[in-house]
Structures are given as structure tokens and as C-alpha cells.
Amino acid sequence: MTFSEHLLQLRKSRGLKQTELAEQIGISWRAYQTYERGQREPTLSTLVALADFYGITVDELICHERK
């Protein structure tokens, strides 16, 4: 699963709109939309805010597995 697919899955599992999530973590809706579409990657501070919001680690958020 890609990062953008995971973001979409997490948001939908909470029943949130993109605008609602963006507001919760303090970014613009358009910025969040580009992350979900895979057009841009978020800053580290945004990754931390997303991980904190969902109660998961940044590694879990970005689908990182140690090899």
C-alpha cells in the first residue's frame, strides 16, 4: 500500500472529510488533498501531526517496514 492510499484509508475509516482532517491537523484542505492524491509529500511536522491524530507511529503512517 502506498502512503497516499494509506492516508485515504485512514481518513475514510474515521468517516472524515478531507476538509475536516486538514482543519484538525492545522493545514489547508488543498495541501492535504495533494498528499492523498500522491502529488506531494508532507513535511515532517505534518507527518508527525497526522501520526499523532491517528495514534500511530510515523513509520506506520508511511507504511515503512525495516528490511
N, C-alpha and C positions, 0 to 999 in steps of 0.2 A: 504494500500500500504506500502511495506517495504521501508526502507531507500535506499537500493540498487536499487530497482525498480524505485524509485523517481529520483535518480541520472541519471539513464538511460533515463527516460522520459524527464527530463530537458535538458540533453545534446542533445538528438535527436530533441527536439523542436527547438533548436538553429542551427541544421544542422552541428554540430561539430563532429570531430573525437576525440577519447579518447586522442590521442597524442596532438591535438590542445588545448583541455581543460587543460590537465595536464601542458602544457607549459604556458598557460595563468595564472594559479594559482601558478606556481613555484614548482611543484612536478614532480616526474618521471612518465612516462606512466605506468610502471608496478605497481607502488603504486596505481595510480588511478584505474587501471583495477581490482585490488583486492577489492576495495571499491564497484565497480559496480557489481562484482560477489558475494558480500556478504561474502568474505573470511576474510576481515579485516575491522576494523573501523578506520576512520581517527582521527588524533589528533585534539584537539580543534582549534589550529591555522589553520589547513586545513579546518575544518568546517566553520570557520569564513571567510576564503578566498573564499570558494565555495558560501556561502550565499551572500557575497559582490558581487561576479561575477554575480550571478543571480538576485541581487537586492531584496532578500527576507531575512527574519529573519532566524536564526539558527533553531528555533522551526519549522518554515515552512519547512525548508530543511529536517529536520529529521522526519517530519510527526508527531510531538508531539502535542497532544491535552490535555489540562488540564481537569482533571476529577472532 
